[in-house]
Amino acid sequence: MGRETLVKRADSAIGNATALILGRAGADVAVNHVPGQDLAGRVVREIAGFGILALAQAHAGDASQEDTTGG
């Protein structure tokens, strides 16, 4: 496929399925998730098992809470 993708909220069922579909299709996948959620880590390990580059990045904070995002 030769593409790079970012999947937001890979700790949700829809985000997880989307990341797996893209990884199976050959895309390098970066996933964004809520800290402490194991589902995003599992999807990254599964995608990496396809021989595809995969990484996870936790949300820095809650955008609805100004003090957690530094804004």
N, C-alpha and C positions, 0 to 999 in steps of 0.2 A: 504494500500500500504506500510506503514511503511518506507517511504523514505523522504529524505530532498533534496530540490532542490534550485538552484539559477538561476533566470531568469534575464538576462541582458536586459536593455532597455525595461522594462515593460511599459514605456510611449509610445511605438510604437504599432501599431496594431498587428504585429506578436508576439512581446513579451507579450502583454496583453493576446492574445488568448492562447499562450503557458502556461502562468501562470494559467489561468482559467482551462484549460484542466488538468493540473497537480494537481491543488487543488481539482477539482471534482473527480479525481482518488484517492484522499486521501493523497497526498504528502504534507508535510509541505513546504511552499514556501516562499523564500526570494526573493524580487525583487529589482533590481538596476535601477535607473532612473536618468534623468537629473533634477537638482533642479528646483523647480517651476512648475513642470508638475503635473497636477491633476489626469491624467489617472492612474498613478501607485498607488496613494492613493485609488482611486475607486476600482481597482482590488484587493488590499489588503483587503478592507472592504468587498467586495463580497466573497472572499475566506474565510475570517474569519466567514462569515455567514454560511458557510458549516460546521462550527465547527472545522476548520483546522487552525493550527498556520500559520500566515502570517505576514511578516514585510517588510518595504520598507527602502532602503538606497540610498540616493542621491549620484551621482558622486561627488568626491572630487574636481575635476577640469578637464580640457581639456588636455589630454595627448599630444596633438599637441602643447600646449603652456607650455613650461618648467616652467615658473614662477608660474603657477596656480597649479602645482602638487607637488611643493616642491623639484623638481629634478634638 
